[in-house]
Amino acid sequence: MKAILNGKLYDTEKADLIWCISLPTSDIHEGFNEFNIYKTVNGNIFAEHKNGECLINENTLKSILQRPDCVDIYIKIFGEVEEA
């Protein structure tokens, strides 16, 4: 899958798949959002939203992974975060 995000071309076929995650859609509704997370040769991280069949940029992925149940995944992908 290819998409232009923030003026750059992202291509799942040219990037390395680094992580696959499945997150509950919410505490109320059953179901999951599935993401394949990629890293480009230039070091950019993006994700393929499998349910929505679209690509999302690094900032959107960071917002999704800021949930309390995703802290460990966030750190594995983006590295340590400064403590408050």
Secondary structure as UniProt FT lines:
FT   STRAND          2..5
FT   TURN            6..7
FT   STRAND          8..11
FT   TURN            12..14
FT   STRAND          16..24
FT   STRAND          32..39
FT   TURN            41..42
FT   STRAND          45..49
FT   TURN            50..53
FT   STRAND          54..56
FT   HELIX           58..64
FT   TURN            65..66
FT   HELIX           68..70
FT   HELIX           71..78
//
